[in-house]
Amino acid sequence: MNAHEMMEALADTSLTREQGIQRMIDFMAPHGSRYFDAIYGSFFGREAIAAWLIPTMAEIEFIEFRPTQPPALLDDGEGGTSLDEWQMFAGDMPLSKGVSVRRYRDGFITWACDVYDTGPFRQPGPNGEVAPLPPAPSLDGWDRWVGTAVTAAREVDFDKDCDQFHPTDSIYIDPIFGEFRGQARIREWMVDVMPKCGNIEFSPVGPELNDGTTYVQEWVQMAALPSGERVPMTRGTSVRRYRDGWTVYAADYFDTATVMTPAVMKASIECGSTIGVADIMKWRSAG
């Protein structure tokens, strides 16, 4: 099966949830495949993936994954990379939004990465209890994709970048600051916040893919310290969608739980970040 056929097979609505999970497992390459989940980390090879995925999905059978954007299959020159954006729901209660990126090679899936914000799941529920989740997964083990350049935030002209957004029919989604609509509002937020991020870099962990309508880039955000050390801050994925020469949709997916760990908070300060709670509240309340 090729990538398109595998995507159709996974989207088959006649499958039960259990059958869909088993099909996903069957499509994973027996050896050398990687499945990453923002809560549980990485699992390698079909056997390890199955041993984790089957019981985990059974525990959260009450959670529904609803698509938020059309799926996309992008040509990566090696078999294809698919993109799926979704939001979790518990009944009618909306939970985190997320993105799945999968790479297809020789009739198998070799890479499946689900990135979403786990921060809300780590907060006390209505009963005051916190879900028994493992600590945020290690950010080690993500090799830089050498075919794509590292992006240093300090070298980006964010004001100019905002010119590409449609004046009115555009949206930017950020897990920390919220959602912003229209070029003017996106620009106001971006030129205020991004210069306060300090000396951060986005190190690619996958190819930069763009078919003219959809763009995706997977990355690890790094704090570039004065000592020269690079401290990983969070694992993320950026999506852009285009129409008539404009960017009409932008979403950055990452886990705020890793950003808030003591080691990352310390590195954030050392790399020059001045973003504080007041900045977050200012934009979340006004987005």
N, C-alpha and C positions, 0 to 999 in steps of 0.2 A: 504493500500500500504506500502511496505517496502522502505527503503532508496534508494535502487538501482532503484526501479520502479518510485519513486518520482523524482530522478535525470533524468531519461529518459524522464519523462513527462515534466519537466522543459526545457529540451533541444530539445523538439519537434520543428523542423524547419518549420512545417506547421502552427504554431501559429503566429498571428500578434504580434507586440510588446505589444499592449494593452492586448491581450489575455494572453501573457506570464506573464505580471505583475499581472493580475487578478488571474492566476493560482498560482503564488507565494503567493499572499495574502490568497487564499483559503487553501493553505498548512500550513500557520502559525497557531500555536495553538491559539484557541480563547482567552485563558487566560494564563498568565505566560510566554509567548514568548517574545523574545527580538530581535529587529532589530537595529543594530548600523551602522551608516554611518559616515565617517570621517568628513564630513562637518556639518551635522545636529545633530549628537549625537544619543542617544538611544530613541527608542519608544517601548512601552510595550503593548502587547495584539494586536490581529488582528485588532480591530477597529481603534486604534490609528495608527497602522502601515499603514493601508489602507488610512486613512485621510492624511497622509504625503506622502506616496509613489506614489499614483496615480497622484496628481497634480505636484509633483516634477519631475517625469519621463516625464510628458507631456511638462514641460518647457525645458527639455534637449533632446528632441526627435532627435535633430541633432547630438547627440553624439552616437557613435557606440562602443560597447564593444567587442573587438576581443580577443579570447583565445591566450595565449602565451605558455601554457603548457597543456598537457593532464589532464583532470579532474581526481580526485582520490577519492575513498571512503575507509576510514580507519575504522577498527574495534575499537570502544572505549568501548566495553563491555556493551553498553546500547542501541544500536540501529543504531549507525554509525555516522561518521563525514565526510562531504565531503569538498573537497578543489578544488577551481577554481582560476586560475591565468589569468589575462587579462590586456589589455591596452586600454585606451580610445582613440578614434580618432574623430576629427571634420573634416569630409571629409578625406583628405589625411594628415592632420596635426596630428602627434602623441602627445598625452597628457600623463597624469600620468599612471603608471602601478599600478595595485592593486591586491588584493586577497580577495576572499570570503570564509568564513568558516561557514558551517551550521551543526547543530546537529539535528538528527532525533530521535524522541521518539514517540512510539505508534501511528504511522500513521500521525504525524504532524512534522513540523519544529519548534523547540523551541528556536533556537539560530541562528541568521544570522548576521554575522559581516563583513562589507566591509571596509577594511583598505587600504588607499592609501594616497599619498602626496597631500594635498590641497594647499601647498605653491604656486605652479605656478598659481593656479586659483585666488590667492589674489594679484597678481601683475598687474600693469596697462597693458591694451591691446594696440593694435596698435593705437587706438584713444585716448590713454592716460587715459582712464577711468578704474576704478577698479570695478569688478563685485560686486553687492550688496549681499555679502555673510554674514551670521551671524558670530560672533566671533568663534574661535575654541572651540569645545565642552569641557565641564568640564571633567577632568580626575578622578573625584570622582565617586564612585559607581561601581568600578571594584573589586569584592571580590577575594582574593587570592585563587587559586585552591590548596587545602591543600595536595592533593596527589602527587604534584610535587614540588621539592625543588626550592628555590630561587637561582638564579645564580649570584654570585658576580664577577664582571669583574676582580677585582684584584686577584682573586684566580684561574683564568683561564690561562693556558699555551698556549697562542695563537700561538706561534711558533710551538709547538708540534701539535696543532689542525690542522695546515696547512698541516701536513703530509698526512692527509686523502684525500686531493684534488688530482684529477688526474693530472699528470704532465703537460699535454698539453690540454686535452679536459675537461676543467672545467671553470666555470664562477661564479663570485660573484657579486651580484647586490645590491647596497646601494643607498638610495634616496639622500643622501647628497654628497657622494664622487664619485658616478658613477659606472661603470662596469669594472671589472678586469678579465682577462682571463689567465689561466694557473697557476699552483701551485706557481711558482716563483714570479709572479707578485702579486698574492693574498697575499702571505706571506710578501712580501716587504711592501705592503700597511698596512696589519693588524698589523704587529709588530711595525710599525711606529705610527699608529693612536691609537690603543686600549689602550696602556699605558698612553696616554694623556687624556683619557676620565674621569679620576678621579675615585672617589669611587661611581660607579654606580652599580645598581642591576637590574636584570630582574625578576620581580615578576609574576609568571604564573597566568593566568586567565582562563586557560583551561588545559586539560590533555596533556601530552607529548605523541604524537602518532607517531609510526614508524612501517611500515609494511615490512621493508627491502628494499623497492624501493623509498618510499616517507616518509618524516618526516614533521610534523607541530607542532609548539608551539606558542600559543598566550600569550602575556605578556604586562605588563606595565613597562616601564623603570623608575626607581626611582633614585633620587639623595640621597645618604646616607650622611647626614650632620654630622659634628663633634658633634653636640648637641644630636645626636641620632634620630633626625627627618628624616622622609622619605618624599621627595617631588616628586610627580609624574611628569614625564617629557613628555612622549608620549605613546600612545597606539600602540602596534605593533604586527606583526605576522611574524614568521620566517619559511621558507620552505627550505628543503634540498631534493635533489633527488640523488639516488645512482645507480651505474652500475658496476658490476664486482668487488665489494669490494671498489670502489672509490666513493668519493663525486664528482659528475660532475656538480652539480647546487646548488647554494645557493642564496637565496633572502631574504632580510630583508625589510619588508614593515612597514612604519610608516609615521606620518604626521610631516613634518618639521615646520609647522605653530605653533604647540604647543611648540616645542623646542625653538622657537624664541620669545616666550612671555617674558616680563620683569621678571616675577616671576621665570620662569624656568631658564632664563639666569643667574639670581642672584644665584639660587640654584646650577647651574652648576659650577660657580666659587667657591662657598663655599665648594663643594664636591671635589675640586681639579682639575677640568678640565682645561687644558691649550690649548685646540684646538682653533685655531683662523682662520680668513679668509685666511691667508697665507697657512695653512694646506689644507683647502678645495680647494683652487685654484690650489695648487700644484698637487693634485691627480685628480681633475676633468679635468685638462688640459692634464694629462699624462695617465689617465686610459685607 
